Amino acid sequence: MFNAKELFQERFKEHMKLLNRYLRYIFNGHFMIALIFILVTVSVYYQQMIEQITDPLIPTIVMAVVFGIVVTYNPLQFFLKEPDKVFIIVKERAMTPYFKRTFLYNYFFQLYIVLFTVVAIGPLYTHIYPEKGLTQYGILIGVVLILKAVHMWMNWYMLRSHDAFFRKQDIVLRAAISIYFFYFLLASSYFTIVFIMFLSIVLLRNTLTLKKQQGLAWDVLIENDKHRLAQFYRFVSMFAEAPQITKRMKKRRLLTNMVEKQVSFSQKKTYDYLYRLTFIRSSDYLNMYIRLIVIGTLFILFIPNDVLKILFGLLFIYMAIFQMVSLYYHHQTSMWLDIYPVDQQEKRNRYIAFSSNLTIAQTILFTLVFVAMTEFQLALIMFSLGLLFNYLFHSMYIEKRINK
């Protein structure tokens, strides 16, 4: 006899086993060291910045936006699989206990986001509103916890709709209402809060109407789970080989044409061509590379300490190299690579050369940031240390890792 509770326990155990298998690579890796270094440095300068704030308007807006996004952002995972469309869909009514448990799992699992947010916002809140004290901040935290549960519940019912644009429109609207709500709550404008709550009730009524009109959209739920799992595997692939990773490609014709013109059609250039096209057309690598350059540039521009500017430049170079390792394993499960008339050593050499070129380009960009700031001595140091780090890290770490 079908038992939804037992099904949840089985799927939950599989999920936890998957997390335990891969998370140890993340927490034992260099990434955590870099992350801790960033958090400590940001915390120091964050505290110094808070002490200089006198006008409460901008901080109040920032806090409202942060809290609004935190309560609205609720990615859901139901541990569903592709065959469920056929074998479990007929048991939809009996699946209520299963979905209740997945909802509770999602809520409690995502409380770490709330915890991180309230710890980060706490010093700013007490500085801007010293008269309110910790009691009112505790009430604010309670409101955040309640609204997060409400929004997560609404996200769950919005997944009944097959219209992706409608779902996005709904979440943007709810995020805007939440931001306004928190702004006026922080500003103690309670009359406006009542009006916003009225709008929220109208929105909630529409969601309940959707619940009555439509049953579960199993294809949407399963596609949502596949997307979440693919995101997890792409993240894990930065630290360990993840054969299950789903490969998503974009055309990007202009950049693809540039690669096709620059790389000659020869046997030795086989992996040059493959790695460059994968880097450009994959939905991960190019975006990640640009994102790290932009964030690294912001750290260099706004951190006042010269030594930390250099250290952060090197740190983001390191993060780019480290996270780009997954590119080497991107086509690992493709059988077509086995018939390439190119040996494995040539594959490793071409990957190291490509990764090294990306690092040199990133080093040059960070150097140009220092030049734009007229910090020519720091620019020379950044360029020299970047090239040295590039050589040492690729020869002493990357080569050994991909040779395993």
Secondary structure, DSSP 8 states (H G I E B T S, - for coil): ---HHHHHHHHHHHHHHHHHHHHHHHHTSHHHHHHHHHHHHHHHHHHHHHHT---SHHHHHHHHHHHHHHHH---------TTHHHHTGGGTGGGHHHHHHHHHHHHHHTHHHHHHHHHHHHHHHHHH-TTTHHHHHHHHHHHHHHHHHHHHHHHHHHTT---HHHHHHHHHHHHHHHHHHHHHHHTT-HHHHHHHHHHHHHHHHHHHHHHHH----HHHHHHHHHHHHHHHHHHHTTTS--TT----B---HHHHHHHHHHS-SSGGGHHHHHHHHHHHHBSSHHHHHHHHHHHHHHHHHH---HHHHHHHHHHHHHHHHHHHGGGTTTTTT-GGGGGSSS-HHHHHHHHHHHHHHHHHHHHHHHHHHHHHTT-HHHHHHHHHHHHHHHHHHIIIIIHHHHT-
